[in-house]
Amino acid sequence: MRDSRLHAKRGACALILCAAVAAPATATAQDGSGGGSMYVATPKVSKVTCLRSCASKKRLRGGSVLVVKGSELAGVSQLTYDGSYGTGDDVTVKVRAGSNTRVQARVPLGAVTGPISLTTTAGGHSRPSKPVLILPPLPPEPNPELSPVPGPRVAGAPRLETGTSRTKAFVDARPGVKFSFRLSGASATSLTVELVSAVDGTVVKTWTPQDVAPDVVQSVSWNGRLGHSAARPGRYSFRLTAAGADGSVARSSQTGDVQRDAFDLYDHIFPVRGAHAFGGAAGRFGAGRTGHTHQGQDTFAKCGTRLVAARGGRVKYKAYHSLAGNYIVIDGDNTDVDYAYMHLDQPSPFSAGDRVYTGQTIGAVGDTGDAVGCHLHLELWTGPGWYDGGHPFDPLPSLKAWDSWS
Ligand SMILES: [Zn+2]
């Protein structure tokens, strides 16, 4: 009975408060006079496995189909890939009604490693599962040099060649992804370059180059931002459309082509650019230290291994500390996370106030300060930031994800 009242209350609570209501302390505080009689089942995830188009049984990739086993699953209508910290990388898909113990769902191209959670039509929410490893979809076809396009063309329209500088890109990196193109045979009356999200097929950005003459190589570049915001990670592709004087049209790729002039956009790059290993228990977040606990994750690598900004942003502090050694703290661009890199072999060339881009070199692995062995000590802090009202959280899941793609 107490359980059903708890569920009723959960079903009725504002979404953001549900987790708090589910806490045992709150549950026992209920007075039982709520009068709620509606039972809202709370789905529970016990196991997630990959069914089709898998990297392996336990490793999914965009385009896979997964199976969730658990209880109270009959009413489940949505599955959310929670990704890493924050909601910016969350992806929700519809789930076909299955049995009470089993549901199936598609892994969209945009889903990233992290827990999954389930929502029922009646508003029940499961707790997040253990993190599920999701690998990127099969890679785009590299096409760094101009080559004739496979896309449709009406006779009379210009012939098109295109090329895309890279198949892997990072939000807020410099240089960005460069798309080059050239017309031949005829001039165009108009040119349009569209950036298409392969996750849902929407056009997220458009360029209209003015030089419509043939035999001229032109290009556009993109840095993973849309206005002042970071674009969602995932597969994107460039699509060029050229209209001829007689109304004939040529396109560089078919609608739904997620390989031609395509690239995968990631929100972070792994910061240690060389052979590396995560430390043992002592290097973990929360490990005991004299007088405090370990607030970061250690990644061991040879002294001198290049260190880059996992995410661009603004440098908040650059200093030396007897424990941290040479360190630098970067307020991540569009992330609400501060990134603190410690034990650098030399002071970073960047200073407080400087703008740093994703993947830019910020120093090298060292053992300055209180360090046994050369390693990067990385701390991740929630907003408002490092010793600024935020709190540290475990960087290891993020580091492992970044390491899986970069
Ligand atoms: Zn450490």
Residues whose N, C-alpha, C, O or C-beta is under 5 A from the ligand:
A	BS01	ZN	D298 H377
